[in-house]
Amino acid sequence: MADAPRETRRSRPALQTRAEESHEDAETRIYQSVVSGVMSQRLRPGTKLPEAALCELFGVGRSIVQKALQRLAHDHVVELRPNRGAIVAMPTLDEVGKLFEARRALEAAVLPLVAQWATRADYAMLRRQLRDEQRAMHHAPQTEWARLASGFHLKLGELSRNPLLSRYLMELISRCSLVVAIFQPPGNATCEHDEHARVVDYLEQGKVDLAIAEMDHHLRDLESHIKLDTDKDELSLAQMLGMEEQA
C-alpha cells in the first residue's frame, strides 16, 4: 500500500518528459514548415500567419504556435507585430543593403586570418568542399547547392580561428541566405563556384588583397540579383505551407 504513491510520483516525470518532447516536436514541425515554405517561395514576404489558422492546421494549442513563431522571429524568418499578429519577414531595400554591407566587411576581416592560420589540410578540405559544390550544381536540387555554397563561407569563418567572427558570420550568412532564397529570381546561382575557387587560389598563394577583392565582387554580384518583388499567388495558407487542405 505504501509503495503505490511512490510509483505514481515516479511516473509523473516520465509522463511530463514525453509531453514536453511531443510539444517540442510539434513546435519544430511548425518551424520547419514555415521555413520550407519561405525558402521555396510559396510563402511570400508579408504573408499573414494567423495563430488560429496554424493551430487548426497543425492540430496544436496556441502556446506551441506562439513558441514556434517566436523562434521564427528570432531567426528573422517572420516579424511579430504587436496586436496584429505574425507575417513573413519583409525586408526593405535599405535593410538588404545594410545586411550585405555588414557581410562584406566581416568576410573581408575573415580572409586575412584564414591566410594566416590555414594549413595544407585546411586548403585540401576547402577544395573538397568546392568539388562537392560543383557536383551539386549539375546533379542536385538548388536547395542542396545553396546549402553547400553557404557552407563554403561558413568554413572560411571557422578557419579564421576566431569564434566571435565565425559566430557573427554564421548569423549574417543565415539571414543573407534567407533573403536570397526569397527574392532571387529562379535560374540565378546562389553563389558562383568559380568565384569561390578563385578566393581559395588567392588565399593559398598569399595574395590576400586579391582574395578580399574577389570576395567583395562576389558578394556585390550576389546582392545585385536580388529583386524585392512581393507579388503573391492566390494560395491558401495550407498550400503555402506545403500541406493538403483539410476537409
FENDA-V958274 format. One record per helix or strand of 2 or more residues. SS is the DSSP state (H for helix, E for strand). FROM is the first residue (numbers start at 1). TO is the last residue. If there is no record, write none. Layout:
# FENDA-V958274
ss	from	to
SS	FROM	TO
SS	FROM	TO
This chain:
# FENDA-V958274
ss	from	to
H	2	39
E	48	49
H	51	58
H	62	74
E	78	81
E	85	88
H	93	117
H	120	139
H	142	159
H	163	183
H	193	204
H	208	224
H	237	240
